[in-house]
Amino acid sequence: MNPLRIAVLSPVWFPVPPTGYGGIEWIVWLLADGLVEAGHDVTLFASGDSRTKAKLDWIYETAPSERIGMTLPEVHHSLHCYEQAADFDVINDHSGLPGAAMGGAVQTPVLHTVHGPLDSEAGTIYEQIARVSPGVGLISISMNQRRPKPDLPWVANCPNALDFSLYPVQPHRGDYLLFLGRMSPDKGCHRAIDVAVTAGLPLKIAGKKREALEQSYFDQYVEPHLGSQIEYLGEVTHGEKVELLQDARATLFPIEWEEPFGLVMIESMACGTPVIATRRGAVSEVIEHGVSGVIVDDYRIMAAALEEADRLDPYEIRRYAERNFSPERMVGDYLDAYRAAVERVGHPQVV
Ligand code: UDP
């Protein structure tokens, strides 16, 4: 099959791959490299401090992380890509709502990957985008993510993946529980604390609290519990994160929201550490209950579920994750979507 000229438009807030927090940038990194390895001509639009096997194009030399969520950097960065649309057979936008809205302005097919939940204002905005830019096809990262808005112009489901070489399996079980994630009520750090206290086990917490809401949640629900049993390590780097995951007895994922995917779950499974999660969002698409983790209906029974998690074989947990969340599978899913989009508008030019 002919190689495609593909533009991958990353979010601009963190470099690709990210040095600290930043889930989408990991996916974009894996995807762009995987597409290059599959023989395609790939340009990654990301900040200039990114690392990639693709050609790198940027408008911001360093990621404008301190302006996260502001409109101007996002619009500036996305337009830089769209101005060059005619050079590509397909554009795959991961950048955010402004990037998706602008996609209708160019002739090149644009596929936008939805990384966030849709049971919020964003869901309504995607409906507006579908009306204003009906040619922009949407890619989900789990089938559950689509549930609030099944009638959006979905063209593919491409679950996330992991570079397994960066998450070595560790066959021993440590003595602490782990919570890894943003300081937000949705993610449920306070519920993880409750589980650790009930189980009488240490809990290590790593996660981001850069934003005002995250800080106030932390101050109110996490900080008062810190001590010898409950420890907060701040926002950890990749290396620290892998060690924490490898040495944990189990990773707790006590979410109470429609989590669109949940990378932390596959990171934990890659390291051979079972995940105990509440049955919300994409959890049952990511974990196989009784094989790679334990899914419960209520976080209050997580402590009791520990014994079941202890019985799971770390190598089998890892194999399950490799089978389902390999970069090859993800790249293949995306390529199928790109080819179908290119077919819809006619034949691509050969590189
Ligand atoms: N993460 C990190 N350092 C931290 C906490 C989290 O690097 O201190 C990473 C985590 O390992 C994962 C990402 O941030 O790769 C969070 O992605 P996920 O899909 O689990 O949740 P999101 O925050 O995107 O809802």
Boltz pocket constraint, residues with backbone or C-beta under 6 A from the ligand:
constraints:
  - pocket:
      binder: B
      contacts: [[A, 20], [A, 21], [A, 22], [A, 23], [A, 24], [A, 26], [A, 180], [A, 181], [A, 182], [A, 206], [A, 207], [A, 208], [A, 234], [A, 235], [A, 236], [A, 237], [A, 238], [A, 241], [A, 261], [A, 262], [A, 263], [A, 264], [A, 265], [A, 267]]
      max_distance: 6.0
